[in-house]
Amino acid sequence: MEYKNLTIEISDTVATVTINRPEVLNALNADTIASLRQCFHDLSKDDSVRAIILTGSGDKSFVAGADIKELAEQTPIGGADFSHHGQAVFNYIENLRKPVVAAVNGFALGGGCELAMACHLRYAHEGARFGQPEVNLGIIPGYGGTQRLPRLVGKGRALELIMSGELITAPRAYEIGLVNDVFGAWKKDDKGQDILDQKGRKIFDQGAFMNWVKGKLKVILSKGPMAVGLAIESVNRGLEMTLHEGQHVESTLFGLVCTTQDFHEGTQSFIEKRPPKFSGR
């Protein structure tokens, strides 16, 4: 199926979803949000897909925020609907039982940072930049940024980023817990030296970066799919509860996973000292 402003590639059980609006740094407009909703719904039902990588086209931007032209036309009621709709799509991504990885290859600003935070894992290129610069437009984050950011980096750091609107580098994002890991994928010549553009800047190597992200994901794909999916659900639900309530959810899901074929295969393969062959059932 074709999705407006998105390209999809499925290989070795991994779907790579690329937001494809490079002329506006992959900004999120209404059509793109709608396509993301439909795309992730379809991928969640596709048994041939076990994990999803989300990235942006080009070498400058993951997603540089919401479409400002659409944003500028919002009324108070329309603005609330605008926010609720985006939140619903991002919540759906976050609660998918298949691992969703953000491959942040450039600017992840505003709605782009919020989209990355809705993914289960975030891997960033060394040259990527993160931020919630909405205050520069006289607004606040509306796609979950005021809620997910403090949960990831703590209240103080989140308020500093949101109130200042300043951008941070990928290494700083890693330092504060916003991203899981950072990779410097720069094009090299035959001697291993960085290739520079006409302005003397290093050139981003998209292929090397994506291969690195897929290598990270390969570790997760070697585990039991049912266990991975239920672990996602347990963590997400538990964060909204007290410790006691979260432990009850964990016990319930632990009991559920004990009914799966993957559970029996995993324990039996350990006893027999052989690699497991998980079926996702």
C-alpha positions in Angstrom: 0.0 0.0 0.0 1.2 3.6 -0.7 1.1 6.2 2.0 1.3 9.9 1.3 4.7 11.4 2.3 6.0 8.0 3.4 8.1 5.3 1.9 8.1 1.8 3.2 10.7 -1.0 2.8 10.4 -4.4 4.3 13.5 -6.7 4.5 14.3 -9.6 6.9 11.2 -8.9 9.1 12.1 -5.2 9.6 10.0 -2.5 8.1 11.8 0.8 7.5 9.4 3.7 7.4 10.9 6.9 6.0 9.1 10.3 6.3 9.6 11.7 2.8 9.2 15.5 2.7 12.9 16.6 2.3 11.9 20.0 0.8 10.5 21.0 4.2 12.9 19.0 6.3 10.3 16.3 6.7 7.9 18.5 8.7 4.7 16.9 9.9 1.5 18.1 8.2 -2.0 16.6 8.5 -1.5 14.2 5.5 1.8 12.9 7.0 0.2 12.3 10.4 -2.7 10.5 8.8 -0.3 8.3 6.8 1.7 7.5 9.9 -1.5 6.4 11.7 -2.5 4.1 8.8 1.0 2.8 8.1 1.6 1.8 11.7 -1.8 0.2 12.0 -1.1 -1.9 8.9 2.3 -2.9 10.0 1.0 -3.9 13.4 -1.3 -6.5 11.6 1.4 -7.7 9.3 2.8 -11.0 10.6 5.9 -10.7 8.3 7.0 -7.6 10.2 8.6 -8.0 13.6 10.1 -4.6 14.1 10.0 -1.1 12.6 12.6 1.6 12.0 11.4 5.1 11.6 13.6 7.7 10.0 13.6 10.8 7.7 14.6 11.2 4.1 17.8 13.1 3.2 20.8 13.8 5.3 19.6 16.9 7.2 16.5 16.1 9.1 14.6 13.3 10.9 11.6 15.5 11.4 12.0 19.3 11.8 8.7 19.8 13.6 5.1 20.4 12.6 4.1 22.2 9.4 4.2 25.9 10.5 1.7 27.0 7.8 -0.9 24.6 9.1 -0.1 25.4 12.7 -0.5 29.2 12.1 -4.1 28.7 11.0 -5.3 27.0 14.3 -8.1 28.3 16.4 -8.4 27.5 20.1 -10.8 24.6 19.4 -8.9 23.6 16.3 -5.6 23.7 18.2 -6.9 21.3 20.8 -8.1 18.9 18.1 -4.8 19.3 16.3 -2.9 18.3 19.5 -5.3 15.4 20.4 -5.0 13.9 16.9 -1.2 13.9 16.9 -1.1 12.5 20.5 -3.4 9.7 19.5 -1.1 8.7 16.6 2.0 8.9 18.7 0.3 6.9 21.6 -0.5 4.2 19.1 3.1 4.0 18.0 4.3 3.9 21.7 1.9 1.1 22.6 2.7 -1.2 19.6 3.9 -4.6 20.7 6.5 -4.6 18.0 9.7 -2.7 18.7 9.8 0.7 17.1 13.2 2.3 16.7 13.8 6.0 15.8 16.9 6.3 13.5 17.5 10.1 14.1 19.5 11.2 11.1 19.3 15.0 11.6 17.1 17.6 13.2 14.5 16.1 15.6 12.7 19.3 16.6 9.3 20.0 18.1 6.9 17.3 16.7 10.0 15.5 15.4 11.4 15.2 18.9 8.0 14.1 20.2 7.7 11.5 17.5 11.2 10.1 18.4 10.2 10.0 22.0 7.1 8.0 21.2 9.3 5.3 19.7 10.6 2.6 22.1 14.3 3.2 21.3 16.1 6.2 19.8 19.5 5.9 18.0 21.0 9.1 16.7 23.6 10.1 14.2 26.4 12.1 15.8 25.3 15.2 13.8 21.7 15.1 14.9 20.1 17.9 16.9 17.2 17.6 19.4 14.9 20.3 20.8 11.4 21.5 21.7 11.6 25.0 20.3 7.8 25.7 20.4 8.2 28.6 22.8 10.0 30.5 20.0 6.6 30.5 18.3 4.7 31.4 21.4 3.2 27.9 21.9 4.0 24.8 23.9 4.7 21.2 22.7 1.4 19.6 21.8 2.2 16.0 20.7 3.2 14.7 24.2 6.5 16.6 24.6 5.6 18.0 28.0 4.8 14.5 29.3 7.3 12.2 27.6 10.4 14.4 27.9 10.3 14.6 31.8 9.7 10.9 32.0 12.9 10.3 29.9 15.3 13.0 31.2 13.8 14.3 34.5 11.7 17.3 35.3 14.5 19.9 35.6 16.2 19.0 32.3 12.9 18.8 30.5 11.7 22.2 31.7 15.1 23.7 30.7 14.8 22.4 27.2 11.1 23.3 26.8 11.3 26.8 28.4 14.5 27.8 26.6 13.7 26.3 23.2 17.4 25.5 22.8 18.7 22.7 20.7 21.1 20.1 22.0 23.6 17.8 20.2 23.2 14.0 19.9 26.0 13.4 22.4 24.3 15.7 24.9 21.0 13.9 24.2 22.7 10.6 25.0 24.2 12.1 28.2 20.9 13.1 29.6 19.1 9.9 28.6 17.1 11.2 25.6 18.7 8.8 23.2 20.0 5.2 23.7 23.2 5.5 21.6 25.0 7.7 19.1 27.0 6.8 16.0 29.3 8.9 13.9 28.6 7.8 10.4 30.7 10.0 8.1 31.8 9.2 4.5 35.4 8.2 4.2 37.9 8.0 1.4 40.2 5.0 0.6 42.6 6.1 3.3 39.9 6.3 6.0 39.9 10.1 6.0 36.6 12.1 6.3 35.3 13.3 2.9 34.4 17.0 3.1 31.9 19.0 1.1 32.6 22.3 -0.5 32.1 24.2 2.8 34.6 21.9 4.6 31.9 19.9 6.4 31.9 16.2 6.9 29.4 14.3 4.8 26.7 12.1 6.5 26.8 8.4 5.5 23.1 7.4 5.6 23.9 3.8 4.6 26.4 3.2 7.4 24.1 4.8 9.9 21.2 2.6 9.0 23.3 -0.5 9.0 24.4 0.4 12.5 20.8 0.8 13.6 19.8 -2.5 12.1 22.7 -4.2 13.9 21.4 -2.8 17.2 17.9 -4.1 16.3 19.2 -7.5 15.4 19.9 -8.3 19.0 16.3 -7.7 19.9 15.0 -9.7 17.0 16.9 -12.7 18.3 14.7 -12.8 21.4 11.2 -14.2 21.8 8.7 -11.9 20.0 5.9 -12.5 22.4 8.2 -11.7 25.4 9.5 -8.5 23.8 5.9 -7.3 23.0 4.6 -8.0 26.5 7.7 -6.4 28.0 6.9 -3.2 26.1 3.3 -3.4 27.4 4.4 -4.0 31.0 6.8 -1.1 31.0 4.4 1.4 29.3 1.5 0.5 31.6 3.6 0.4 34.7 4.9 3.9 34.3 1.3 5.2 34.7 0.8 3.3 38.0 2.1 2.9 41.5 4.8 0.3 42.1 2.3 -2.2 43.6 -0.1 -1.7 40.6 2.7 -2.1 38.1 3.9 -5.3 39.7 0.4 -6.7 39.5 0.4 -5.9 35.7 3.8 -7.5 35.4 2.6 -10.7 37.2 -0.4 -10.9 35.0 1.6 -10.6 31.8 4.2 -13.0 33.1 1.5 -15.6 33.5 0.3 -14.8 30.0 3.7 -15.3 28.4 4.0 -18.6 30.2 1.2 -19.9 28.0 3.1 -19.2 24.7 5.0 -21.6 22.4 7.9 -19.2 22.7 8.1 -19.8 26.5 8.2 -23.5 26.0 10.8 -23.3 23.2 13.0 -20.8 25.1 13.1 -22.8 28.3 13.5 -26.2 26.5 16.3 -24.9 24.3 18.1 -23.6 27.4 17.8 -27.0 29.1 19.0 -28.7 25.9 21.8 -26.2 25.4 20.9 -25.2 21.9 19.8 -21.9 20.3 16.1 -21.2 20.5 13.8 -21.1 17.5 11.1 -18.7 18.4 7.9 -18.6 16.3 6.2 -15.6 17.8 3.3 -17.7 19.1 
